[in-house]
Amino acid sequence: MVERIECLKNGNWYGFEMVDQIISPSLVKDVFVTTKIQPTLPQVTIPPSIGTPENVTTTIVDTSALPHERTELNKEIRRSNVILLVYSDHYSYERVALFWMPHFRSLAVNVPVVLCANKSDQNKGVSTDQVVDDEMLPVMAEFKEIDSCIRTSAREHHNINEVFFLCQKAVTDPIAPLFDSKISALKPACVSALQRIFYLCDKDQDGYLSDKELHNFQSKCFGKPLGDLDLSAIKTSLQKYSSDLVTETGISCPGFVQLNKLFAEKGRHETIWLVLRTFHYSDSLSLHSSFLNPRFDVPPNSSVELSPAGYRFFVDLFLTHDKDNDGGLSPSELGTLFAPTPGLPSQWLENGFPSCTVRNDAGYVTLQGWLAQWSMTTFTSHKTTLAYLAYLGFDSSLPSSSTLRPSTEALTITKPRKRPPRPSRRRPPPVSRTVLEAFVLGASHSGKSSLLSTFLSRPAAPSPTYSPSLQPYTAVNTVELPGGKQVTLLLSELGDHESSILANQSALDKCDMLIYAYDSSDAESFSHIPLLRQKYPQLDDLPALFVALKADKDRVKQNCEVQPEEYTDQLGMQKPLHVSVAWGSVQELFVRVAEVGLDPGSAFVRGEGKGEGEEGDEGRMRLWIALGAAGVVAAAFVGIWRRMSGRME
């Protein structure tokens, strides 16, 4: 980073004399020059190695206030990052408010200004506090552009290095985004950022930073623990303002904000910036986009799932915020958990969270439902999960709070799924995923919504009036397979968006399988499925199951050319599974769906297109095997006949 400091001499001789003495002898050579020097000095560059903060290169440009130099002056002002405005007597002080500050505004520049009262050695009878109160604070109150003020003496080398350090800090650690000097308060964006930082450091979520948590915070931000004397001094200073800011438990969130307000009031805003940047805040007090959306490339035909570290992080979040230990997150507990984020993910709201996942009898999200929800989010939109991992503090969730880790460690990429095209399809290998999605397709009133409710362990409430599903809806839950393997299953009902989704090849590519559902007690229900397959032939690229719902009612003959059992026989597929949400055995259906998703080769259409696809290949293979076997038998028969003929002769 290169920073330009514009040195403006407010007046004729006194202003630029001070600047000259600072730039050449006092700043660079550390010597006060008594001989007369040129009115305007050449540009001076201070390398980062000479004690500059943030490793910046500082360029100091001396300027003249003479009228014929005004064009060059304005040019340099527009190029500057910070302006050092110097005065040394009453006349030059009056010009600060009457000329210079209005002139800066007329040039439409928005850079910080450091106000410097030079030649303090000539006014030793006046204290610095008096100069600040009588001269500097009134001007700073009128012009918010003035970042800070300082009193210097080039002759005595008083605050010479400090004045340029203030200029550097005004660029690298500006006070304006943090603190409103007119009302002496931190700005709302700064308060919001500090409150989020407090939340992330309050590991036990008791509303206070304990001594241990403060030590971890200090080590994370400043690389060293907080000394006992310093900690005691901080608590003492906060107790002067309110006893609520510090208790035996620790420092409260308002106390943490007040502590940073004290830093700003004392001109130590670089301390606040160091804290903010440690927690990935940019100069605009927003989280860096590279932190919220790190690069994470996903190969084609692969999916994204939570890694063990990701699951452990979300488990810890759940357990920490389940304050009443009832096994569920109430609305207030969810509100506290999502406090450092923009709120619930929009995808969750669109899908009707928390009704889309597992809840307890009180309607609160259980740990199983919580993990299933994040598994679904990661599967469908891993960028959303990455952003919320950043908001919720995954990078600082390790026991050693000084150790950072990228949010991408919470995710893992599955092996690409192989799904050969129909003309040359071979049996695809099993997939190694733990999150699967199935589209539930079928006619209206076939019982799809009731099936999804049962999947979430909620009984389907009988309703005297039928209310069709208009918006897509996904239910997510965990299914345990024989052997103990856990699979997160997403069952999606498409609603009125069925046509647009099925016509979208990218949506089908993400889907693992289809469930063709019909009402076995409704004669018009099954006919929807052949029409759907005829309209969207690409559906045959996915494995599928046929399910006859409402099996607890009387079964009727379907009003279509081919009955469901004969239809599936023609396709070379398993006959429809007859289930009812009123039966406990319906859970076996979800296990079967997960098994098909993991081993899709057992549920593809085989009867149609025979001879072109896998069935044709297998038929030709059986023909060659049969012909080969016949040839072997014939050869054996000829051999035996010849031997018998030889013996007879």
C-alpha positions in Angstrom: 0.0 0.0 0.0 1.3 3.5 -0.9 0.0 6.5 1.0 0.2 10.1 0.0 0.3 12.8 2.7 -0.4 16.3 1.5 1.3 19.0 3.7 -0.5 22.3 3.4 1.2 25.4 4.8 -1.5 27.6 6.1 -0.1 31.1 5.7 3.1 32.6 4.3 6.3 31.6 6.1 5.4 30.0 9.4 3.4 27.2 7.9 6.0 25.9 5.3 8.9 26.5 7.7 7.4 24.0 10.1 6.8 21.5 7.3 10.3 22.0 5.8 11.8 21.4 9.2 9.8 18.3 9.7 10.3 16.8 6.3 14.1 17.2 5.8 16.0 17.7 9.1 13.5 17.0 11.9 11.9 13.9 10.4 14.6 12.4 8.2 17.8 13.6 9.9 16.4 14.2 13.4 18.1 17.6 13.4 16.6 21.1 13.5 18.0 23.3 10.7 18.4 27.0 11.5 19.5 28.1 8.0 16.9 29.4 5.6 15.6 26.6 3.3 13.6 26.6 0.1 9.9 27.4 0.3 8.7 24.1 -1.1 10.6 20.8 -0.6 10.8 17.9 -3.1 8.6 14.9 -2.6 9.8 12.5 0.2 9.1 8.8 0.4 9.3 6.9 3.7 9.7 3.2 3.2 7.8 0.6 5.2 10.9 -0.3 7.1 11.0 3.0 9.0 8.4 2.3 11.7 5.2 2.7 9.6 2.1 0.8 10.6 0.4 -1.8 8.3 3.6 -2.0 6.2 2.8 1.0 4.0 5.0 3.2 1.9 4.3 6.9 2.8 4.9 9.7 0.3 5.0 13.2 1.7 4.2 16.0 -0.7 5.0 19.6 0.3 2.8 22.3 -1.2 2.6 26.1 -1.4 -0.4 28.3 -0.5 0.6 31.1 -2.9 -2.2 32.0 -5.4 -0.1 31.3 -8.5 0.5 27.7 -7.2 -3.2 27.0 -6.6 -3.7 24.8 -9.7 -0.8 22.5 -8.7 -2.1 22.6 -5.1 -5.6 21.4 -6.1 -4.1 18.7 -8.3 -2.1 17.3 -5.3 -5.0 17.6 -3.0 -7.1 15.4 -5.2 -4.3 12.8 -5.4 -3.8 12.7 -1.6 -4.9 10.0 0.9 -4.7 12.3 3.9 -4.1 16.1 4.4 -1.8 17.5 7.1 -3.1 21.0 7.7 -0.6 23.1 9.7 -1.1 26.4 11.4 1.1 28.3 13.9 -0.5 31.7 14.8 -4.0 33.3 15.1 -4.1 34.3 11.4 -3.3 30.9 10.1 -5.7 29.3 12.6 -8.5 31.5 11.4 -7.9 30.4 7.8 -8.5 26.7 8.8 -12.3 27.3 9.1 -12.6 30.3 6.8 -10.6 29.1 3.8 -9.0 25.7 3.9 -11.8 23.4 5.0 -14.4 25.0 2.7 -11.8 24.8 -0.1 -11.4 21.1 0.4 -15.1 20.6 0.2 -15.3 22.7 -3.0 -12.8 20.2 -4.6 -15.2 17.4 -3.6 -12.4 15.4 -1.9 -13.3 13.1 0.9 -10.0 12.3 2.7 -9.2 12.7 6.4 -7.5 15.9 7.6 -5.0 16.0 10.5 -4.9 19.4 12.2 -1.5 20.4 13.5 -0.7 23.4 15.7 3.0 24.0 15.2 5.7 26.0 17.1 4.5 25.1 20.5 7.9 26.2 21.8 6.9 29.8 21.1 3.8 29.5 23.3 5.0 27.7 26.4 2.7 29.6 28.6 -0.3 27.9 27.0 -0.9 24.2 27.9 -1.7 21.6 25.2 -5.1 20.9 26.9 -6.0 24.6 26.6 -5.0 24.7 22.9 -7.1 21.6 22.2 -10.1 22.9 24.0 -10.0 26.5 22.7 -8.8 26.0 19.2 -8.9 22.4 17.9 -12.1 20.9 19.3 -14.4 23.8 18.0 -13.0 23.3 14.5 -13.3 19.5 14.7 -16.9 19.8 15.8 -17.7 21.9 12.8 -15.8 19.8 10.2 -16.2 16.0 10.5 -13.4 15.6 7.9 -10.8 16.5 10.6 -9.7 13.1 11.9 -7.3 14.1 14.7 -5.3 17.0 16.0 -1.8 17.4 17.5 0.5 20.1 18.8 4.1 20.0 17.6 7.5 21.8 17.7 10.1 21.3 15.1 12.7 23.2 17.1 12.3 20.9 20.1 11.5 17.9 18.0 8.2 17.5 19.9 5.6 15.2 18.3 7.4 15.3 14.9 7.3 11.5 14.4 3.8 11.4 16.0 2.2 13.8 13.6 3.1 11.7 10.6 2.1 8.6 12.5 -1.3 10.2 12.9 -1.5 10.8 9.2 -0.7 7.2 8.5 -3.3 6.0 11.0 -5.9 8.3 9.4 -5.5 6.2 6.2 -4.9 2.7 7.5 -7.1 3.0 10.7 -9.6 5.8 10.0 -11.7 6.9 12.9 -14.6 8.2 10.8 -16.2 4.7 10.1 -16.0 3.9 13.8 -16.8 6.9 15.9 -19.1 9.9 15.6 -17.2 12.7 17.4 -20.2 15.0 17.4 -22.3 12.8 19.6 -19.3 11.0 21.1 -20.6 7.5 20.3 -19.6 4.5 18.2 -21.4 4.3 14.9 -24.1 1.6 14.5 -22.1 -0.5 12.0 -19.2 -0.6 14.4 -21.4 -1.5 17.3 -23.0 -4.3 15.3 -19.6 -5.7 14.3 -18.4 -5.6 17.9 -21.5 -7.3 19.2 -20.9 -10.1 16.7 -17.3 -10.4 17.8 -18.5 -10.6 21.4 -20.9 -13.4 20.5 -18.1 -15.4 18.8 -15.8 -15.0 21.8 -18.5 -15.9 24.3 -18.0 -19.6 23.9 -20.4 -20.7 26.6 -23.0 -18.2 25.5 -23.7 -16.9 29.0 -23.7 -13.3 27.9 -20.4 -12.5 29.5 -16.7 -12.7 28.6 -15.0 -14.6 31.4 -11.3 -14.0 32.2 -10.4 -17.1 30.2 -12.5 -15.9 27.2 -10.8 -12.5 27.5 -7.4 -14.1 27.5 -8.3 -16.1 24.4 -9.6 -12.9 22.7 -6.4 -11.1 23.5 -4.3 -13.9 22.2 -6.3 -14.1 19.0 -6.1 -10.4 18.2 -2.8 -9.3 19.7 -0.8 -12.5 19.9 -0.3 -12.5 23.6 -2.5 -13.1 26.7 -3.9 -10.3 28.8 -1.9 -9.5 31.9 -3.7 -9.7 35.3 -2.9 -6.0 36.0 -4.2 -5.0 32.6 -7.4 -7.0 33.1 -8.0 -5.5 36.5 -7.5 -2.0 35.1 -10.0 -2.7 32.3 -12.6 -3.9 34.7 -12.0 -0.9 37.1 -12.4 1.6 34.2 -15.6 0.0 33.1 -17.1 0.0 36.6 -16.8 3.7 36.7 -19.5 3.9 34.1 -21.9 1.3 35.3 -21.8 -1.7 37.6 -23.8 -3.7 34.9 -20.8 -3.6 32.6 -18.7 -5.9 34.8 -19.9 -8.6 37.1 -18.3 -11.6 38.8 -19.1 -13.6 35.7 -17.1 -11.3 33.4 -17.6 -8.3 31.1 -21.0 -8.0 29.5 -21.6 -7.2 25.8 -22.4 -3.5 26.6 -19.2 -3.4 28.6 -17.2 -4.8 25.7 -18.7 -2.1 23.4 -18.0 0.6 26.0 -14.4 -0.6 26.3 -13.9 0.0 22.5 -15.6 3.3 22.8 -13.0 4.4 25.3 -10.3 3.3 22.8 -11.9 5.6 20.2 -12.2 8.5 22.6 -8.5 8.2 23.5 -7.3 8.1 19.9 -6.5 4.4 20.0 -8.8 3.5 17.2 -6.0 1.4 15.6 -6.8 -1.1 18.4 -10.4 -1.3 17.3 -9.3 -1.8 13.7 -6.9 -4.6 14.7 -9.8 -6.4 16.4 -12.1 -5.9 13.5 -9.6 -7.1 10.9 -8.7 -10.1 13.0 -12.4 -11.1 12.6 -12.3 -10.5 8.8 -14.0 -7.1 8.6 -13.1 -4.7 5.7 -12.7 -1.0 5.9 -16.4 -0.6 5.2 -17.2 -2.7 8.3 -18.6 -5.5 6.3 -17.1 -9.0 6.2 -14.8 -9.7 3.4 -16.4 -11.4 0.4 -13.5 -13.8 0.2 -14.2 -14.8 3.8 -17.9 -15.3 3.2 -17.5 -16.9 -0.2 -14.1 -18.7 -0.4 -13.2 -20.5 -3.5 -14.6 -24.0 -3.5 -14.7 -25.8 -6.9 -17.1 -28.7 -7.3 -16.5 -31.1 -10.2 -19.4 -32.0 -12.5 -21.7 -34.8 -11.2 -20.3 -34.4 -7.7 -22.2 -33.2 -4.7 -21.1 -31.3 -1.5 -21.7 -32.7 2.0 -20.7 -31.7 5.5 -17.4 -33.1 6.7 -16.9 -34.6 10.2 -15.6 -31.2 11.3 -18.7 -29.5 9.9 -21.1 -31.9 11.6 -19.1 -31.4 14.9 -19.4 -27.7 14.6 -23.2 -27.7 14.1 -23.6 -30.2 16.9 -21.7 -27.9 19.3 -23.8 -25.0 18.2 -27.0 -26.9 18.9 -25.8 -28.1 22.4 -24.5 -24.7 23.3 -27.8 -22.9 22.5 -30.2 -25.5 23.9 -30.2 -23.7 27.2 -33.1 -25.7 28.8 -31.7 -29.0 27.6 -35.1 -30.1 26.2 -33.6 -31.5 23.0 -35.0 -28.8 20.8 -34.2 -25.2 19.7 -37.1 -22.9 20.6 -37.7 -19.7 18.5 -35.8 -17.6 21.1 -32.9 -20.0 21.2 -32.8 -20.0 17.4 -32.9 -16.2 17.5 -29.9 -16.1 19.8 -28.0 -18.6 17.7 -28.5 -16.7 14.4 -27.8 -13.3 16.1 -24.4 -12.8 14.4 -25.9 -13.6 10.9 -28.3 -11.8 8.6 -31.0 -14.2 10.0 -32.3 -17.5 8.8 -31.2 -18.5 5.3 -33.7 -17.4 2.7 -33.8 -21.0 1.4 -35.0 -22.1 4.8 -37.8 -19.5 4.9 -38.9 -20.4 1.4 -39.2 -24.1 2.4 -41.2 -23.3 5.5 -38.5 -24.0 8.2 -38.9 -25.5 10.8 -41.8 -27.5 9.4 -39.6 -29.1 6.8 -37.5 -31.0 9.2 -37.8 -33.1 12.4 -39.3 -31.4 15.5 -40.2 -32.5 19.0 -43.7 -32.5 20.5 -43.3 -28.8 21.3 -42.6 -28.0 17.6 -38.9 -27.2 18.3 -36.2 -28.4 15.9 -34.4 -31.5 17.3 -30.7 -32.2 16.9 -31.5 -34.7 14.2 -33.6 -32.1 12.3 -30.9 -29.5 12.8 -28.2 -31.6 11.2 -30.5 -32.8 8.5 -31.4 -29.2 7.7 -27.8 -28.2 7.3 -27.1 -31.4 5.3 -29.8 -30.3 2.9 -28.5 -26.7 2.7 -25.0 -28.0 1.9 -26.3 -30.4 -0.7 -28.5 -27.8 -2.5 -26.5 -24.6 -1.9 -23.0 -25.1 -0.4 -22.3 -21.4 -0.8 -25.0 -20.6 1.7 -23.4 -23.1 4.2 -20.0 -21.5 3.7 -21.3 -18.0 4.3 -23.1 -19.1 7.5 -20.1 -21.0 8.7 -18.2 -17.7 8.4 -21.0 -15.8 10.2 -21.2 -18.3 13.0 -17.4 -18.4 13.6 -16.3 -21.8 12.3 -12.8 -20.3 11.7 -12.3 -19.7 15.4 -14.1 -22.7 16.8 -11.0 -24.7 17.6 -10.0 -25.0 21.3 -6.9 -22.9 20.5 -8.6 -19.6 19.7 -5.5 -18.2 18.0 -5.7 -20.9 15.4 -7.8 -20.1 12.3 -9.1 -22.6 9.8 -11.0 -22.0 6.5 -14.7 -22.7 6.4 -14.1 -25.0 3.5 -12.7 -27.6 6.0 -16.3 -28.1 7.1 -17.3 -29.4 3.7 -16.3 -32.4 1.6 -16.9 -33.3 -2.1 -18.3 -36.6 -3.1 -16.9 -38.7 -6.0 -18.5 -37.9 -9.3 -21.6 -39.9 -10.0 -21.5 -42.0 -13.1 -24.8 -42.1 -15.0 -24.2 -43.4 -18.6 -26.7 -42.3 -21.3 -29.5 -44.7 -22.2 -28.3 -46.0 -25.6 -25.1 -47.4 -24.1 -26.1 -47.8 -20.5 -24.3 -50.3 -18.3 -25.2 -50.9 -14.8 -23.9 -47.9 -12.9 -21.8 -48.5 -9.8 -23.0 -47.8 -6.3 -22.6 -44.2 -5.1 -20.6 -43.1 -2.0 -22.9 -40.3 -0.9 -24.6 -39.8 2.4 -27.1 -37.1 1.2 -29.6 -38.1 -1.5 -32.5 -36.3 -3.1 -35.7 -37.9 -4.5 -38.5 -36.1 -6.5 -41.9 -37.3 -5.5 -44.1 -37.2 -8.6 -47.7 -38.0 -9.0 -51.2 -36.7 -9.6 -52.9 -34.2 -7.3 -54.6 -35.7 -4.3 -52.4 -38.9 -4.5 -51.1 -38.4 -0.9 -47.6 -37.0 -1.6 -47.9 -34.3 1.1 -49.0 -36.8 3.7 -46.1 -39.1 2.8 -43.7 -36.2 3.4 -45.3 -35.4 6.8 -45.0 -39.1 7.8 -41.3 -38.9 6.7 -40.8 -36.2 9.3 -42.4 -38.4 12.0 -45.5 -36.3 12.0 -48.9 -37.9 11.5 -50.8 -36.6 8.5 -53.7 -34.6 9.9 -57.0 -35.5 8.1 -58.7 -32.6 6.4 -62.2 -32.4 5.2 -61.1 -30.2 2.3 -58.3 -30.9 -0.1 -55.6 -28.2 -0.4 -53.1 -28.8 -3.2 -49.4 -28.0 -2.8 -48.6 -25.0 -4.9 -45.0 -24.3 -4.1 -42.1 -26.8 -4.1 -41.5 -28.3 -0.7 -38.7 -30.4 0.6 -38.8 -32.6 3.7 -35.4 -33.7 5.1 -34.7 -36.5 7.6 -32.1 -39.1 8.4 -32.7 -42.8 7.5 -30.8 -45.6 9.1 -30.1 -48.5 6.8 -29.5 -52.1 7.8 -26.0 -52.3 9.2 -26.3 -48.8 10.9 -25.3 -46.5 8.0 -27.0 -43.1 8.2 -28.3 -41.4 5.1 -29.8 -38.0 4.9 -32.8 -38.1 2.5 -34.4 -35.2 0.8 -37.9 -35.8 -0.5 -39.1 -33.0 -2.7 -42.7 -32.3 -3.8 -42.6 -30.0 -6.8 -46.2 -28.5 -6.7 -47.2 -26.3 -9.5 -43.6 -26.0 -10.5 -43.4 -29.6 -11.6 -43.3 -28.9 -15.4 -40.5 -26.2 -15.2 -38.4 -28.3 -12.8 -38.7 -31.5 -14.9 -37.8 -29.6 -18.0 -34.7 -28.3 -16.4 -31.9 -30.8 -17.1 -29.6 -29.3 -14.4 -32.3 -29.9 -11.8 -32.6 -33.6 -12.9 -28.8 -34.0 -12.9 -28.8 -33.1 -9.2 -31.6 -35.4 -8.4 -30.7 -39.0 -7.3 -34.0 -40.8 -8.0 -37.7 -40.5 -8.6 -40.7 -41.7 -6.7 -43.8 -42.3 -8.9 -46.7 -42.1 -6.4 -50.4 -42.8 -7.0 -53.5 -43.3 -5.0 -54.4 -47.0 -5.2 -58.0 -46.1 -4.1 -58.5 -43.5 -6.9 -59.1 -45.0 -10.4 -57.9 -41.8 -12.1 -54.6 -41.4 -10.2 -52.2 -43.7 -12.0 -52.8 -42.4 -15.5 -50.8 -39.3 -14.7 -47.6 -41.3 -14.5 -47.4 -42.7 -18.1 -48.3 -39.2 -19.4 -45.6 -37.7 -17.4 -43.0 -40.2 -18.6 -44.2 -39.6 -22.2 -43.9 -35.8 -21.9 -40.4 -35.9 -20.2 -38.5 -38.9 -21.7 -35.4 -37.8 -19.9 -36.9 -39.0 -16.6 -35.9 -42.5 -17.7 -32.3 -41.4 -17.1 -33.0 -41.6 -13.3 -33.7 -44.7 -11.2 -37.2 -44.8 -9.9 -39.6 -46.6 -7.6 -43.4 -46.9 -8.1 -45.4 -46.5 -4.9 -49.1 -47.2 -4.4 -50.3 -44.9 -1.5 -53.4 -45.2 0.6 -53.1 -48.9 0.7 -55.3 -49.0 3.8 -58.3 -48.2 1.6 -60.0 -50.4 -0.9 -57.9 -51.0 -4.0 -59.6 -50.1 -7.3 -58.8 -50.8 -10.9 -57.0 -47.9 -12.5 -58.7 -46.2 -15.5 -55.8 -46.6 -18.0 -54.8 -49.0 -20.7 -52.3 -50.9 -18.6 -52.6 -51.6 -14.9 -49.7 -50.6 -12.6 -48.3 -54.1 -12.1 -48.4 -54.9 -15.8 -46.9 -51.5 -16.6 -43.9 -52.0 -14.3 -43.4 -55.5 -15.7 -43.2 -54.0 -19.2 -40.6 -51.6 -18.0 -38.6 -54.4 -16.4 -39.0 -52.7 -13.0 -40.1 -53.7 -9.5 -43.9 -53.9 -8.9 -45.4 -50.9 -7.1 -44.9 -50.9 -3.3 -48.2 -50.7 -1.5 -48.0 -48.5 1.6 -50.1 -46.3 3.8 -49.1 -43.5 6.0 -51.4 -45.1 8.6 -49.1 -48.1 8.8 -45.9 -48.2 10.8 -44.3 -50.2 7.9 -44.2 -47.0 5.8 -40.7 -46.4 7.2 -39.5 -49.4 5.2 -40.3 -47.4 2.1 -37.9 -44.6 3.1 -35.2 -47.2 3.7 -35.9 -48.7 0.2 -35.7 -45.2 -1.3 -32.3 -44.7 0.3 -31.1 -48.1 -0.9 -32.1 -47.3 -4.5 -30.3 -44.0 -4.3 -27.1 -45.7 -3.2 -27.4 -48.5 -5.7 -29.3 -47.0 -8.6 -28.5 -49.8 -11.0 -31.4 -51.9 -9.6 -34.2 -49.4 -10.5 -33.7 -48.2 -14.1 -36.2 -48.7 -16.9 -35.2 -51.9 -18.7 -38.2 -53.2 -20.7 -38.4 -50.3 -23.2 -35.8 -50.0 -26.0 -34.6 -53.6 -25.7 -31.7 -54.4 -27.9 -30.4 -50.9 -27.8 -29.4 -50.4 -24.2 -28.4 -52.6 -21.4 -31.1 -55.1 -22.0 -30.1 -55.4 -25.7 -26.5 -55.9 -24.7 -27.4 -58.5 -22.1 -29.6 -60.3 -24.7 -26.8 -60.5 -27.2 -24.5 -61.7 -24.5 -26.9 -64.5 -23.6 -27.2 -65.4 -27.3 -23.5 -65.7 -27.7 -23.2 -67.7 -24.5 -26.0 -70.0 -25.7 -24.4 -70.5 -29.2 -21.0 -71.1 -27.5 -22.5 -73.7 -25.2 -24.3 -75.4 -28.2 -21.0 -75.5 -30.1 -19.2 -77.1 -27.2 -22.0 -79.7 -26.9 -21.9 -80.4 -30.7 -18.1 -80.8 -30.6 -18.3 -83.1 -27.7 -21.0 -85.2 -29.5 -18.8 -85.4 -32.6 -15.9 -86.5 -30.6 -17.8 -89.2 -28.8 -19.4 -90.4 -32.1 -15.9 -90.8 -33.6 -14.6 -92.8 -30.7 -17.6 -95.1 -30.8 -17.2 -95.5 -34.5 -13.5 -96.4 -34.1 -14.2 -99.1 -31.5 -17.0 -100.6 -33.7 -14.5 -100.9 -36.6 
